[in-house]
Amino acid sequence: MDIDTTTVKEKIRIYIVQSSHADADKIKDESLIFKEGFFDSMGFIMLITFLEEEFGIKTVDSDLIEENFESINAISEFIQRKSQN
């Protein structure tokens, strides 16, 4: 499945803003969403659920590393990889 990167990033950004109640202007593609305090561990679980439902992917334990979810860019790349499998 080919997924438009811009659309993926926008959906992720909207989700983060709505879930964290953060100012949309503060969340950039490269923002470190956990280190900058937008999400905590519960937010992470909810993010995974959102990604699986929204993009039709399935995460496994080995996917649950910081590099896959640290920013909108990282999440988008992760979704692209998972959707190609």
C-alpha positions as CSV (number, residue, x, y, z in Angstrom):
1,M,0.0,0.0,0.0
2,D,1.3,3.4,-0.9
3,I,0.6,6.1,1.7
4,D,1.1,9.8,1.1
5,T,3.7,11.0,3.6
6,T,2.1,14.5,3.9
7,T,-1.3,13.0,4.7
8,V,0.3,10.6,7.3
9,K,2.2,13.4,9.0
10,E,-0.9,15.7,9.1
11,K,-3.1,12.9,10.7
12,I,-0.4,12.2,13.3
13,R,0.0,16.0,14.1
14,I,-3.8,16.4,14.5
15,Y,-3.9,13.4,16.8
16,I,-1.0,14.7,18.9
17,V,-2.5,18.1,19.2
18,Q,-5.9,16.8,20.2
19,S,-4.5,14.2,22.6
20,S,-2.0,16.4,24.3
21,H,-3.9,19.7,24.1
22,A,-0.6,21.3,23.0
23,D,-0.4,24.4,20.8
24,A,-0.3,23.1,17.2
25,D,2.5,25.6,16.4
26,K,4.8,24.0,19.0
27,I,4.6,20.5,17.4
28,K,6.9,20.3,14.4
29,D,7.8,17.2,12.3
30,E,11.1,16.9,14.2
31,S,9.7,17.7,17.7
32,L,10.7,15.0,20.2
33,I,7.1,14.3,21.4
34,F,8.1,12.4,24.5
35,K,11.2,14.3,25.6
36,E,9.4,17.6,25.1
37,G,6.6,16.3,27.3
38,F,3.7,16.1,24.8
39,F,3.2,12.4,25.6
40,D,3.9,10.1,28.5
41,S,3.7,6.3,28.7
42,M,-0.1,6.2,28.7
43,G,0.0,8.6,25.7
44,F,2.3,6.2,24.0
45,I,-0.1,3.3,24.4
46,M,-2.9,5.4,23.0
47,L,-0.7,6.6,20.1
48,I,0.0,2.9,19.2
49,T,-3.7,2.1,19.2
50,F,-4.4,5.2,17.1
51,L,-1.8,4.3,14.5
52,E,-2.9,0.7,14.3
53,E,-6.6,1.7,13.7
54,E,-5.9,4.7,11.5
55,F,-3.3,3.2,9.2
56,G,-4.2,-0.5,9.4
57,I,-0.8,-1.6,10.7
58,K,0.1,-4.1,13.5
59,T,2.9,-3.4,15.9
60,V,4.9,-6.1,17.6
61,D,7.1,-5.9,20.6
62,S,10.2,-5.4,18.6
63,D,8.7,-2.3,17.0
64,L,8.3,-0.6,20.4
65,I,11.6,1.3,20.4
66,E,12.1,5.1,20.8
67,E,13.5,5.6,17.4
68,N,10.2,4.6,15.8
69,F,8.1,7.0,17.7
70,E,10.2,9.9,18.9
71,S,8.8,12.5,16.3
72,I,6.2,12.9,13.6
73,N,9.0,12.2,11.1
74,A,10.0,8.9,12.8
75,I,6.4,7.8,13.2
76,S,5.7,8.5,9.5
77,E,8.7,6.5,8.4
78,F,7.6,3.7,10.7
79,I,4.2,3.6,9.2
80,Q,5.6,3.6,5.7
81,R,7.8,0.6,6.5
82,K,5.0,-1.3,8.2
83,S,2.5,-0.6,5.3
84,Q,5.0,-2.0,2.8
85,N,5.2,-5.4,4.6
